[in-house]
Amino acid sequence: MNLNPPAKLLRGRANIDEMEVMARINARSHTKVKWIQSGLFILEFIIYLMSYFMLFIYKVLPEYKESSVNQILNWGKQIPVLDDYLIFFICYIGLFFLSLYQKQYYKLDKEYSISDELGKIISTAFICFLITIGISFLLKNTMTYSRFVLLSFVVLVIVEAGLFRQIRKSLLIQLKKKGVINQNILIIGAGRVGHQLKSQMDKAQTGAAIVGFLDDKETGQEIIGEIKDLESILIRNRIDILYITIPSARDKINSLLSRIYKYQVDIRIIPEHFDHISSIYEYRHDFEFPCLQIVKTPLRGLNLLVKRFMDISLSAIGIALISPLLVAVAISIKATTKGPVLYKQKRIGKNSLPFMMYKFRTMVVNADEMKKRLMSKNEASGPVFKMKNDPRVTRIGAFLRKYSIDELPQLINVLRGDMSLIGPRPPLPEEAERYTDQHWRRMDVRPGMTGLWQVSGRSDLTFDEWVDLDIQYIEHWSLGLELKILVKTVPVVLKGSGAY
């Protein structure tokens, strides 16, 4: 009788042993990552607590002369409002951490631009502040707080969270490069999508190691095997993330997934047709079916309310501050030219709805009639009309246009809700008639007084470059990007370049 086990059974046992060893290695690696994440999380909490504590000592403690820093253990008896301040801190920081966690802000493999990170931090900080104040109001604690302490703390949280994020990112990259924590990535599919994915990873410089590609058709140095070799590679190598970028043939993908579910690897599928559409997506379940919903812009819901609040408050403040300038410009136009001070023009706004846009008049009264005769001298591409030495522009109008002073009455349009401070420029009806399907993407949001195109070259850009920048703004909107454009607009306008 042959008591030796068959070769197939021996190979199976060997595979199980190797899988067990690799599982232990993966578990140790994941445990190490969790410890580092927990340590950084605790450190961030301590930084916020110390900031709050210092503000409390600076502003609140002097009101209680019998208390001092040396008597901290007696504060509970000596300072009646201490409990209220502790409740505020716990509620606020708890909400802040929870909100950022839900936005996957703390995930090690999540990469955000600095503007996106800043936008997430600022919006989260202020929303959590409003919610916490609401909770305090219900608890009848709002009268005990120092406005200076609370508002200063929110500002410090924003600054510290931004700095800590950058420090945390740099630290994790260094730890990955030194092998203290490392992510090994395997890509199935060495086609266009697979190589684009690798290129983006290389640009991000996350320190993750790309083990290679698996592909049945392509060849090259980076291809370490065929798809049938996947299991043997997973058994003998620690792979943390597996990207599947091959054409989404249902049977092929299902067969592949059924083989690798038993391995401790993070599986991510990139359908090949999604890279053709420059949109963002939301994952959802409809009638128990998983689906990806194309989202035109993040500028909706709460983000839309925040942007509208900024538009109303900043435009109202702006009108109040520059009212002497507006009066001076109006007098100058009236004194040097014939005709009205303001020029009203029909423009196309969000969702193709028309509205009347206001500007200081910078041209002669019959400018629209003259435009028909000047069309042959148009220097702009696409459906827009631009001339560097437009004969219709008055002397004072040239100055106003150079520094965009003629646009200031549009603050009224912003207050009314026709426009926003930032967004694509609203087209004329005859320009909109010549729009292609791609151009109409500009109409997904409210038009703006300034925008990404304004801080990237103004009239020196071609129309297609305008559209690309507008779509980039629409699809990647964030509060950080909004603030960045606002800040950049000031020096661009003062310089006066690219305007005519």
C-alpha positions as CSV (number, residue, x, y, z in Angstrom):
1,M,0.0,0.0,0.0
2,N,1.3,3.5,-0.9
3,L,1.1,5.7,2.2
4,N,2.8,8.7,0.6
5,P,0.4,11.6,0.1
6,P,-0.1,12.6,-3.6
7,A,2.0,15.5,-5.0
8,K,-1.1,17.7,-5.4
9,L,-2.0,17.4,-1.7
10,L,1.6,18.2,-0.7
11,R,1.5,21.3,-3.0
12,G,-1.8,22.3,-1.3
13,R,-0.3,22.0,2.2
14,A,2.7,24.0,1.1
15,N,0.5,26.7,-0.2
16,I,-1.5,26.8,3.0
17,D,1.7,27.1,5.0
18,E,3.0,29.9,2.8
19,M,-0.4,31.7,3.1
20,E,-0.3,31.4,6.9
21,V,3.2,32.9,7.0
22,M,2.2,35.7,4.6
23,A,-1.0,36.3,6.7
24,R,1.1,36.7,9.8
25,I,3.5,39.2,8.0
26,N,0.4,41.2,6.8
27,A,-1.1,41.2,10.3
28,R,2.2,42.5,11.8
29,S,2.4,45.2,9.1
30,H,-1.3,46.3,9.6
31,T,-0.8,46.3,13.4
32,K,2.2,48.6,13.0
33,V,0.3,51.0,10.8
34,K,-2.6,51.0,13.3
35,W,-0.2,51.9,16.1
36,I,1.4,54.7,14.1
37,Q,-2.1,56.0,13.2
38,S,-3.2,55.9,16.8
39,G,-0.1,57.6,18.0
40,L,-0.5,60.4,15.5
41,F,-4.2,60.7,16.4
42,I,-3.4,61.0,20.1
43,L,-0.7,63.6,19.4
44,E,-3.1,65.7,17.3
45,F,-5.6,65.5,20.2
46,I,-3.0,66.6,22.7
47,I,-2.0,69.6,20.5
48,Y,-5.6,70.8,20.3
49,L,-6.1,70.3,24.1
50,M,-2.9,72.3,24.9
51,S,-4.1,75.1,22.6
52,Y,-7.5,75.3,24.3
53,F,-5.9,75.1,27.7
54,M,-3.5,78.0,26.9
55,L,-6.4,80.2,25.7
56,F,-8.4,79.3,28.8
57,I,-5.4,80.3,31.0
58,Y,-4.9,83.6,29.1
59,K,-8.5,84.8,28.9
60,V,-10.7,83.1,31.5
61,L,-8.3,82.3,34.5
62,P,-7.6,86.0,35.3
63,E,-11.3,86.5,36.0
64,Y,-10.9,84.2,39.0
65,K,-8.2,85.8,41.2
66,E,-8.3,83.1,43.8
67,S,-7.2,80.6,41.1
68,S,-3.8,80.1,39.5
69,V,-2.0,77.6,37.3
70,N,-0.4,76.1,40.4
71,Q,-3.8,75.3,41.8
72,I,-5.1,73.4,38.7
73,L,-6.4,70.5,40.9
74,N,-8.8,73.0,42.6
75,W,-10.1,74.6,39.4
76,G,-13.3,72.5,39.5
77,K,-14.3,74.2,42.8
78,Q,-12.9,77.6,42.1
79,I,-14.0,78.1,38.5
80,P,-17.7,77.4,38.0
81,V,-17.5,77.7,34.1
82,L,-14.8,75.1,33.8
83,D,-17.3,72.3,33.1
84,D,-19.0,74.3,30.4
85,Y,-15.6,74.9,28.6
86,L,-14.8,71.2,28.9
87,I,-18.2,70.2,27.4
88,F,-17.5,72.6,24.5
89,F,-14.1,71.1,23.9
90,I,-15.2,67.5,24.0
91,C,-18.2,68.1,21.7
92,Y,-16.3,70.3,19.2
93,I,-13.2,68.1,18.9
94,G,-15.3,64.9,18.9
95,L,-17.4,66.3,16.0
96,F,-14.2,67.6,14.2
97,F,-12.5,64.2,14.3
98,L,-15.6,62.3,13.4
99,S,-16.4,64.6,10.4
100,L,-12.8,64.3,9.0
101,Y,-12.8,60.6,9.6
102,Q,-16.1,60.2,7.6
103,K,-14.4,62.2,4.8
104,Q,-11.6,59.6,4.8
105,Y,-9.2,62.4,5.7
106,Y,-7.1,60.1,8.0
107,K,-6.6,57.3,5.5
108,L,-2.9,56.8,4.7
109,D,-3.5,56.1,1.0
110,K,-5.8,59.1,0.5
111,E,-4.0,61.9,-1.5
112,Y,-5.4,65.4,-1.5
113,S,-4.0,68.7,-2.9
114,I,-3.1,71.4,-0.4
115,S,-6.1,73.5,-1.5
116,D,-8.5,70.5,-1.1
117,E,-7.1,69.7,2.4
118,L,-7.4,73.3,3.5
119,G,-11.0,73.4,2.2
120,K,-11.9,70.3,4.1
121,I,-10.4,71.6,7.3
122,I,-11.9,75.1,7.1
123,S,-15.4,73.9,6.2
124,T,-15.4,71.1,8.8
125,A,-14.0,73.4,11.5
126,F,-16.7,76.1,11.0
127,I,-19.6,73.6,10.6
128,C,-18.6,71.7,13.7
129,F,-18.3,75.1,15.5
130,L,-21.9,76.0,14.6
131,I,-23.2,72.6,15.6
132,T,-21.4,72.8,19.0
133,I,-22.7,76.3,19.6
134,G,-26.2,74.9,18.9
135,I,-25.7,72.0,21.4
136,S,-24.4,74.6,24.0
137,F,-27.5,76.7,23.4
138,L,-29.7,73.7,24.1
139,L,-27.7,73.1,27.3
140,K,-28.1,76.8,28.1
141,N,-24.3,77.2,28.3
142,T,-23.7,79.9,25.6
143,M,-23.7,82.9,28.0
144,T,-20.7,81.5,30.0
145,Y,-18.3,81.3,27.0
146,S,-15.6,83.9,26.0
147,R,-16.1,84.7,22.3
148,F,-12.3,85.3,22.1
149,V,-11.5,81.8,23.4
150,L,-13.9,80.0,21.1
151,L,-13.2,81.9,17.9
152,S,-9.4,81.9,18.6
153,F,-9.6,78.1,19.2
154,V,-11.4,77.5,15.9
155,V,-8.7,79.5,14.0
156,L,-5.9,77.6,15.9
157,V,-7.5,74.3,15.0
158,I,-7.6,75.2,11.3
159,V,-3.9,76.3,11.4
160,E,-2.7,73.3,13.5
161,A,-4.7,70.8,11.5
162,G,-3.3,72.1,8.2
163,L,0.3,72.0,9.6
164,F,-0.1,68.7,11.3
165,R,-1.5,67.1,8.1
166,Q,1.6,68.2,6.2
167,I,3.9,67.0,8.9
168,R,2.0,63.7,9.2
169,K,2.2,63.2,5.4
170,S,5.9,63.9,5.3
171,L,6.5,61.6,8.2
172,L,4.5,58.7,6.7
173,I,6.3,59.1,3.3
174,Q,9.7,58.9,5.1
175,L,8.6,55.8,7.1
176,K,7.5,54.2,3.9
177,K,10.7,55.0,2.1
178,K,12.7,53.6,5.0
179,G,10.6,50.4,5.1
180,V,9.2,51.0,8.6
181,I,5.8,50.9,7.1
182,N,5.4,50.1,3.4
183,Q,2.6,49.4,1.0
184,N,3.2,47.0,-1.9
185,I,1.0,47.5,-4.9
186,L,0.3,45.1,-7.7
187,I,-1.5,46.2,-10.9
188,I,-3.4,43.7,-13.1
189,G,-3.5,45.1,-16.6
190,A,-0.5,46.9,-18.3
191,G,-2.6,48.8,-20.7
192,R,-3.2,52.5,-20.9
193,V,-5.3,52.7,-17.7
194,G,-2.7,50.7,-15.7
195,H,0.2,52.9,-16.8
196,Q,-1.8,56.1,-16.2
197,L,-2.4,54.8,-12.7
198,K,1.3,54.1,-12.1
199,S,2.2,57.5,-13.4
200,Q,-0.2,59.2,-11.0
201,M,1.2,57.2,-8.1
202,D,4.7,58.2,-9.0
203,K,3.7,61.9,-9.1
204,A,2.1,61.6,-5.7
205,Q,5.4,60.3,-4.2
206,T,3.6,58.4,-1.4
207,G,6.5,56.0,-0.9
208,A,4.4,53.0,-1.9
209,A,6.2,50.3,-3.8
210,I,4.7,49.1,-7.1
211,V,5.7,45.5,-7.4
212,G,4.8,45.3,-11.0
213,F,2.1,44.5,-13.6
214,L,0.3,41.2,-14.5
215,D,-0.9,41.0,-18.1
216,D,-1.6,38.2,-20.6
217,K,-0.9,40.3,-23.7
218,E,1.5,43.1,-23.0
219,T,5.3,42.7,-22.5
220,G,8.0,44.8,-20.8
221,Q,10.3,45.0,-17.9
222,E,7.6,46.0,-15.4
223,I,5.4,42.9,-16.2
224,I,6.2,40.2,-13.7
225,G,3.8,37.6,-15.0
226,E,0.5,36.7,-16.4
227,I,-2.9,36.9,-14.7
228,K,-2.8,33.1,-14.0
229,D,0.3,33.7,-11.8
230,L,-1.6,36.0,-9.5
231,E,-2.2,33.5,-6.7
232,S,1.4,32.3,-6.5
233,I,2.5,36.0,-6.3
234,L,0.0,36.7,-3.5
235,I,1.2,33.6,-1.6
236,R,4.9,34.4,-1.9
237,N,4.8,38.2,-1.7
238,R,3.2,40.7,0.6
239,I,0.8,42.6,-1.5
240,D,-1.3,45.3,0.3
241,I,-3.3,46.7,-2.6
242,L,-4.4,45.0,-5.8
243,Y,-5.6,47.3,-8.7
244,I,-7.6,45.6,-11.4
245,T,-7.5,47.7,-14.6
246,I,-8.3,45.1,-17.3
247,P,-11.4,45.4,-19.5
248,S,-14.4,44.7,-17.4
249,A,-15.6,41.4,-18.9
250,R,-18.0,40.2,-16.2
251,D,-17.1,36.5,-16.2
252,K,-13.4,37.3,-16.2
253,I,-13.6,39.7,-13.2
254,N,-15.9,37.4,-11.2
255,S,-13.5,34.5,-11.8
256,L,-10.6,36.6,-10.7
257,L,-12.3,37.9,-7.6
258,S,-13.4,34.4,-6.5
259,R,-9.8,33.3,-6.6
260,I,-8.3,36.1,-4.5
261,Y,-11.0,36.8,-1.8
262,K,-9.2,34.4,0.6
263,Y,-6.0,36.5,0.5
264,Q,-5.5,39.5,2.9
265,V,-5.3,42.1,0.1
266,D,-7.2,45.3,-0.5
267,I,-8.9,44.8,-3.9
268,R,-9.7,47.9,-6.1
269,I,-11.3,47.8,-9.5
270,I,-10.9,50.7,-12.0
271,P,-13.4,50.2,-14.9
272,E,-11.6,51.0,-18.1
273,H,-14.3,53.3,-19.5
274,F,-14.3,55.7,-16.5
275,D,-11.0,57.2,-17.4
276,H,-12.5,58.8,-20.5
277,I,-14.9,61.0,-18.5
278,S,-13.4,63.8,-16.5
279,S,-16.1,63.8,-13.8
280,I,-16.3,62.7,-10.2
281,Y,-18.4,59.9,-8.9
282,E,-20.4,58.8,-5.9
283,Y,-20.9,55.2,-4.9
284,R,-24.4,54.3,-4.1
285,H,-26.9,51.4,-3.9
286,D,-30.0,51.5,-6.0
287,F,-32.5,48.7,-5.4
288,E,-29.7,46.6,-4.0
289,F,-27.6,47.1,-7.1
290,P,-24.2,48.9,-6.6
291,C,-23.7,51.8,-9.0
292,L,-21.5,54.8,-9.6
293,Q,-23.4,58.1,-10.0
294,I,-21.7,60.8,-12.1
295,V,-21.6,64.0,-10.0
296,K,-21.3,67.2,-12.1
297,T,-19.8,69.2,-9.3
298,P,-19.1,69.0,-5.6
299,L,-20.8,72.4,-5.4
300,R,-24.2,71.3,-4.1
301,G,-25.9,70.8,-0.8
302,L,-24.0,72.2,2.2
303,N,-21.1,73.3,-0.1
304,L,-23.6,75.4,-2.1
305,L,-25.0,77.0,1.1
306,V,-21.5,77.8,2.3
307,K,-20.6,79.4,-1.0
308,R,-23.8,81.4,-1.1
309,F,-23.2,82.7,2.4
310,M,-19.7,83.8,1.4
311,D,-21.1,85.5,-1.7
312,I,-23.7,87.5,0.2
313,S,-21.5,88.5,3.1
314,L,-18.4,89.4,1.1
315,S,-20.3,91.3,-1.6
316,A,-22.3,93.3,1.0
317,I,-19.1,94.1,2.8
318,G,-17.4,94.9,-0.5
319,I,-20.1,97.3,-1.6
320,A,-20.0,99.1,1.8
321,L,-16.2,99.5,1.7
322,I,-15.8,100.6,-1.9
323,S,-18.9,102.8,-2.1
324,P,-16.7,106.0,-2.2
325,L,-14.8,104.5,-5.2
326,L,-18.1,103.6,-6.9
327,V,-19.3,107.2,-6.6
328,A,-16.0,108.6,-7.8
329,V,-16.0,106.3,-10.9
330,A,-19.7,107.2,-11.6
331,I,-18.8,110.9,-11.5
332,S,-15.8,110.4,-13.7
333,I,-17.8,108.5,-16.4
334,K,-20.6,111.1,-16.4
335,A,-18.1,114.0,-16.6
336,T,-16.0,112.7,-19.5
337,T,-18.5,110.8,-21.7
338,K,-22.1,111.1,-22.9
339,G,-24.6,108.4,-21.9
340,P,-25.5,106.4,-18.8
341,V,-23.0,105.5,-16.0
342,L,-24.1,101.8,-15.9
343,Y,-24.2,99.4,-18.8
344,K,-26.8,96.7,-18.6
345,Q,-26.3,93.7,-20.8
346,K,-28.3,90.4,-21.2
347,R,-26.2,87.4,-20.2
348,I,-26.8,83.7,-19.8
349,G,-26.5,82.3,-16.3
350,K,-26.7,79.0,-14.5
351,N,-28.9,76.4,-16.2
352,S,-29.1,78.7,-19.3
353,L,-31.3,81.2,-17.5
354,P,-30.9,84.8,-18.8
355,F,-30.2,87.8,-16.5
356,M,-29.2,91.5,-16.8
357,M,-25.6,92.0,-15.8
358,Y,-24.3,95.4,-14.6
359,K,-21.0,97.1,-15.5
360,F,-19.6,100.6,-15.5
361,R,-19.9,101.8,-19.1
362,T,-16.5,101.8,-20.7
363,M,-17.5,102.1,-24.3
364,V,-19.3,104.6,-26.5
365,V,-23.1,104.6,-26.4
366,N,-23.5,102.8,-29.8
367,A,-20.9,100.2,-29.1
368,D,-23.2,97.2,-29.8
369,E,-24.0,98.6,-33.3
370,M,-20.3,99.1,-34.0
371,K,-19.5,95.6,-32.9
372,K,-21.2,94.1,-36.1
373,R,-18.8,96.1,-38.3
374,L,-15.8,95.0,-36.2
375,M,-16.4,91.3,-36.2
376,S,-13.9,90.7,-39.0
377,K,-11.2,92.1,-36.7
378,N,-11.9,89.7,-33.8
379,E,-8.7,88.6,-32.1
380,A,-10.2,85.9,-29.9
381,S,-10.8,82.3,-30.6
382,G,-14.2,80.6,-30.2
383,P,-17.5,82.4,-29.9
384,V,-16.2,85.4,-27.9
385,F,-15.2,88.8,-29.3
386,K,-12.0,90.5,-28.2
387,M,-9.9,93.3,-29.6
388,K,-6.8,94.7,-27.9
389,N,-7.3,98.2,-29.4
390,D,-11.0,98.3,-29.5
391,P,-12.1,101.7,-31.0
392,R,-15.3,101.6,-29.0
393,V,-13.5,101.9,-25.6
394,T,-13.4,105.4,-24.1
395,R,-10.3,106.9,-22.5
396,I,-11.5,106.4,-19.0
397,G,-13.0,103.0,-20.0
398,A,-9.5,101.7,-21.0
399,F,-8.3,102.5,-17.5
400,L,-11.3,100.9,-15.8
401,R,-11.1,97.7,-17.9
402,K,-7.3,97.4,-17.3
403,Y,-7.9,97.1,-13.5
404,S,-11.3,95.4,-13.8
405,I,-12.9,98.4,-12.0
406,D,-15.8,98.3,-14.5
407,E,-16.8,94.9,-13.1
408,L,-17.5,96.2,-9.6
409,P,-21.2,96.8,-10.1
410,Q,-21.6,93.1,-10.6
411,L,-21.5,92.9,-6.8
412,I,-25.1,93.8,-7.1
413,N,-25.6,90.7,-9.3
414,V,-23.9,88.6,-6.7
415,L,-26.2,89.9,-3.9
416,R,-29.2,89.2,-6.1
417,G,-28.1,85.6,-6.8
418,D,-27.6,86.0,-10.5
419,M,-23.9,85.6,-10.2
420,S,-21.2,84.4,-7.7
421,L,-17.9,86.0,-6.7
422,I,-16.1,83.1,-8.4
423,G,-17.2,81.1,-11.4
424,P,-17.1,81.0,-15.2
425,R,-17.8,84.3,-17.0
426,P,-21.4,84.6,-18.2
427,P,-21.7,84.5,-22.0
428,L,-23.7,86.7,-24.3
429,P,-26.8,85.0,-25.9
430,E,-25.2,85.0,-29.3
431,E,-22.0,83.5,-27.9
432,A,-24.0,80.7,-26.1
433,E,-25.8,79.9,-29.4
434,R,-22.3,78.8,-30.8
435,Y,-21.5,76.7,-27.8
436,T,-20.6,73.0,-28.3
437,D,-21.8,70.3,-25.8
438,Q,-18.4,70.7,-23.9
439,H,-18.8,74.4,-23.7
440,W,-22.2,74.1,-22.0
441,R,-20.5,72.5,-19.0
442,R,-19.7,76.1,-17.9
443,M,-23.4,76.6,-17.2
444,D,-23.6,74.0,-14.4
445,V,-22.8,76.7,-11.8
446,R,-23.5,80.3,-11.3
447,P,-21.3,82.6,-13.4
448,G,-18.7,84.6,-11.5
449,M,-16.9,88.0,-11.3
450,T,-13.6,86.2,-11.3
451,G,-12.4,82.6,-11.7
452,L,-9.6,80.2,-12.4
453,W,-9.2,81.6,-15.9
454,Q,-8.9,85.1,-14.5
455,V,-5.9,84.2,-12.3
456,S,-4.4,82.1,-15.1
457,G,-4.0,84.6,-17.9
458,R,-7.3,86.5,-18.3
459,S,-7.8,87.6,-21.9
460,D,-4.4,86.2,-23.1
461,L,-5.9,82.7,-23.0
462,T,-7.7,81.0,-25.9
463,F,-11.4,80.3,-25.4
464,D,-10.8,76.5,-25.2
465,E,-8.3,77.2,-22.4
466,W,-11.0,79.3,-20.7
467,V,-13.4,76.4,-20.9
468,D,-10.9,73.8,-19.7
469,L,-10.1,76.0,-16.6
470,D,-13.8,76.5,-15.9
471,I,-14.5,72.8,-16.1
472,Q,-11.5,72.1,-13.9
473,Y,-13.0,74.6,-11.3
474,I,-16.5,73.1,-11.6
475,E,-15.4,69.5,-11.2
476,H,-12.8,70.1,-8.4
477,W,-14.5,72.8,-6.4
478,S,-13.5,73.1,-2.8
479,L,-13.6,75.8,-0.3
480,G,-9.8,75.9,-0.4
481,L,-9.8,76.4,-4.2
482,E,-12.4,79.2,-3.7
483,L,-10.2,81.0,-1.2
484,K,-7.1,80.5,-3.3
485,I,-8.8,82.1,-6.4
486,L,-10.0,85.0,-4.2
487,V,-6.5,85.7,-2.9
488,K,-4.8,85.4,-6.3
489,T,-7.3,87.7,-7.9
490,V,-6.1,90.8,-6.0
491,P,-2.5,90.9,-7.4
492,V,-3.7,89.9,-10.9
493,V,-6.2,92.8,-11.0
494,L,-3.7,95.3,-9.5
495,K,-1.1,94.3,-12.0
496,G,-3.6,94.8,-14.9
497,S,-2.0,92.3,-17.2
498,G,-4.0,90.3,-19.7
499,A,-7.0,92.7,-19.6
500,Y,-8.5,94.4,-22.6
